[in-house]
């Protein structure tokens, strides 16, 4: 069955870094655009970053551009989110998303907490 399993979340101090990973299985990973979304407590889920199926193009929300980097390894069926210069407002549950036309898959999320 389709699975997206996020990992790498945790507690980090402001200014610190984390790298999230999302391991995919059960579908042809290399055909899907992959995204990261996040949802803070009491807020709606929001887009963070996206990478094309081939990994040749990326896009970011304004709030993370220049601090976060999305990448993928199609051989490993994994997408990454490198997060640098973290701020308290980056605290949220981060979700991995796979999209191909109208088909979307979601992971279960990983908690990122930025606090001193």
N, C-alpha and C positions, 0 to 999 in steps of 0.2 A: 504494500500500500504506500501511498504518498506520505513522505515524512520530511519535515524541515525541523532540524534540531539546532537551536541556538545555544551558544556557550560563550564564556569569557566575561560575563558581567560580574559586578561586585562593587565594593566600596572603594572610592578613590578620593584623594584630596583635590581641592581646586587647583588647576594648573597641571594636574597629572594626566596620564594616558591609560587607555585600555584598548585592546583589540578584541572585537567580537567576531565569532565565526558562526557560520550556518551550514550545517552538513545536510545535503539533500539526498533523497533516495526515492525510488518508486516512479520516477518520470525522467524524460530525456532532458537533463539539466541544461545541456548546451544550447537548447532551443529557446530557453526562457530568459526573458529579462528578469533581473533580480533587483530587489529593492530592500531598503531598510525603512521602517516606520518606527515611531515611538509614541507612547501614551503616558503622560504624566497623570498623577492622581487627580481625579476630578475634571480632567480635560479630555478633549476628543483626540483620537489617534491622528498623528500628523506625519506627513512625508518627510524623510530625512535625505535619502540618496537613492539613485538608481544607476544600474550599469546594464548596457545592452548584452544580448546573448553572446556576442563574440568578444565582449570586453573592450570594444574600441571607442566607446563613448560613455560618459558619465554626466550626471547632473545632481545638483545639491540644493537643499533649501538654503535660503539666505542666512538663516541662523547658524548654520554649521559650515558654510563654504569657507575654505581656507584653513579649517581646523580638522575636518574629518575627510577620510579617503576611503572610497569603496573600491574593492578589487575582487577578482574571482579567479579560480583555478578550475577550469572545466574538466581536467583530468581527475581532479580530486572531488569534483561535484561540491565545491565549497565556495561560498561568498564570504568576504571579510568586510569589516568596518573598523578602520584604524581611527581612533578618536584621540586627538591631542588637545592640549590647552582646555581641558574640561572645566565647565562652569557649573555652579549649583543648579542652574536652570536646565542643564542637560539631564538631570535626574528624571528617569522614566523607565518603563518597561520597553525594551527594544524588540521589535518583531521583524523577522525575515519574511519576505514575500516573493513568490514566483509568479510571473504573468506571461501568458501567451494568448493573445487575442482576448476572448472573454473568460478564459480559464485563469483562476487565481488560487494559489495555495498559500497558507499561512503557517508559521511556526507557533510555538506555545509562548515564546517570549523569554527574555532574560533581563533581570533587574540590574540597572545601573544607578548607583547612588553617588553623587558628588557632594561631599561634605567634609568639613574639617572637624 
